[in-house]
Amino acid sequence: MTDTPSLATSIFGISIPDSRLAHAITEFVRGTENDLLFNHSSRVFFFGAIAGQQRGLTFDHELLYAAAMFHDIGLVLGVQQQQGSSFRG
């Protein structure tokens, strides 16, 4: 991957979870997806968390982070080949 500025870890009081699972997810996705998809997935987490917070919803930040970071993983060719994916968008 290219060297790009790191994405913010906190926006409007929402932080990327500081857990072993979140760190492992970040490492895996950063090593699998290109910067465009990685940053998109990170923004999905922040957008979802901020939207939930503004609506007064209670949610698991770590679960939301996992869902956001993995939601486009199937777009990465190597993952499609490993999984034998037949999905065509």
C-alpha contacts under 8 A as a table, 3 or more apart, distances in Angstrom:
res1	aa1	res2	aa2	distance
1	M	31	G	7.44
1	M	34	N	6.21
1	M	35	D	6.84
2	T	35	D	7.29
4	T	35	D	7.80
7	L	39	N	6.96
7	L	42	S	7.81
8	A	11	I	6.92
9	T	15	S	5.55
9	T	16	I	5.49
10	S	13	G	6.20
10	S	14	I	5.31
10	S	15	S	4.16
10	S	16	I	6.52
11	I	14	I	5.24
11	I	15	S	6.57
11	I	46	F	7.16
12	F	50	I	7.47
14	I	46	F	6.88
14	I	49	A	6.89
14	I	50	I	6.97
16	I	22	A	7.68
16	I	61	H	7.82
16	I	62	E	8.00
16	I	65	Y	7.25
17	P	22	A	5.98
17	P	61	H	6.56
17	P	62	E	5.79
17	P	65	Y	7.50
18	D	22	A	6.42
18	D	23	H	7.02
19	S	22	A	5.20
19	S	23	H	6.17
20	R	23	H	5.13
20	R	24	A	6.08
21	L	24	A	5.08
21	L	25	I	6.11
21	L	62	E	7.95
22	A	25	I	5.02
22	A	26	T	6.08
22	A	62	E	6.67
22	A	65	Y	7.28
22	A	66	A	7.17
23	H	26	T	5.08
23	H	27	E	6.14
24	A	27	E	5.11
24	A	28	F	6.08
25	I	28	F	5.16
25	I	29	V	5.99
25	I	66	A	6.87
25	I	69	M	7.40
26	T	29	V	5.33
26	T	30	R	5.79
26	T	69	M	7.70
27	E	30	R	5.23
27	E	31	G	6.11
28	F	31	G	5.22
28	F	32	T	6.11
29	V	32	T	4.95
29	V	33	E	5.63
29	V	38	F	6.66
29	V	69	M	6.96
29	V	70	F	7.43
29	V	73	I	7.76
30	R	33	E	5.74
30	R	34	N	7.18
30	R	35	D	7.41
30	R	38	F	6.13
31	G	34	N	7.85
32	T	76	V	7.42
33	E	36	L	7.87
33	E	37	L	5.91
33	E	38	F	5.86
33	E	73	I	7.17
33	E	76	V	6.38
34	N	37	L	5.62
34	N	38	F	6.16
35	D	38	F	5.00
35	D	39	N	5.89
36	L	39	N	5.41
36	L	40	H	6.09
37	L	40	H	4.93
37	L	41	S	6.03
37	L	72	D	7.41
38	F	41	S	5.22
38	F	42	S	6.26
38	F	69	M	7.28
39	N	42	S	5.00
39	N	43	R	6.19
40	H	43	R	5.12
40	H	44	V	6.24
41	S	44	V	4.97
41	S	45	F	6.49
41	S	68	A	5.47
41	S	69	M	4.86
41	S	70	F	7.51
41	S	71	H	7.37
41	S	72	D	7.47
42	S	45	F	5.20
42	S	46	F	6.52
42	S	65	Y	7.93
42	S	68	A	6.92
42	S	69	M	6.34
43	R	46	F	5.06
43	R	47	F	5.93
44	V	47	F	5.12
44	V	48	G	5.96
44	V	68	A	5.71
44	V	69	M	7.87
45	F	48	G	5.25
45	F	49	A	6.03
45	F	64	L	6.51
45	F	65	Y	5.53
45	F	68	A	5.18
45	F	69	M	7.30
46	F	49	A	5.14
46	F	50	I	5.95
47	F	50	I	5.24
47	F	51	A	5.99
48	G	51	A	5.11
48	G	52	G	6.03
48	G	64	L	7.78
49	A	52	G	5.07
49	A	53	Q	6.01
49	A	61	H	7.35
49	A	64	L	7.58
50	I	53	Q	5.00
50	I	54	Q	6.08
51	A	54	Q	5.19
51	A	55	R	6.30
52	G	55	R	5.12
52	G	56	G	6.21
52	G	57	L	5.12
52	G	58	T	7.44
52	G	59	F	7.69
53	Q	56	G	5.04
53	Q	57	L	5.81
53	Q	58	T	7.61
54	Q	57	L	7.68
59	F	64	L	7.63
60	D	63	L	5.35
60	D	64	L	6.24
61	H	64	L	5.09
61	H	65	Y	6.01
62	E	65	Y	5.01
62	E	66	A	6.21
63	L	66	A	5.09
63	L	67	A	6.20
64	L	67	A	5.13
64	L	68	A	6.01
65	Y	68	A	5.16
65	Y	69	M	5.98
66	A	69	M	5.28
66	A	70	F	6.12
67	A	70	F	5.39
67	A	71	H	5.78
68	A	71	H	5.38
69	M	72	D	7.41
69	M	73	I	7.80
70	F	73	I	5.14
71	H	74	G	7.70
72	D	75	L	5.60
72	D	76	V	7.78
73	I	76	V	5.76
73	I	79	V	7.13
74	G	77	L	7.37
74	G	79	V	6.12
74	G	80	Q	5.73
74	G	85	S	8.00
75	L	79	V	7.75
75	L	80	Q	7.19
76	V	79	V	5.56
76	V	80	Q	6.45
77	L	80	Q	5.10
77	L	81	Q	6.28
78	G	81	Q	5.20
78	G	82	Q	6.22
79	V	82	Q	5.07
79	V	83	Q	6.10
80	Q	83	Q	5.25
80	Q	84	G	5.82
80	Q	85	S	5.03
81	Q	84	G	5.06
81	Q	85	S	6.58
82	Q	85	S	7.91
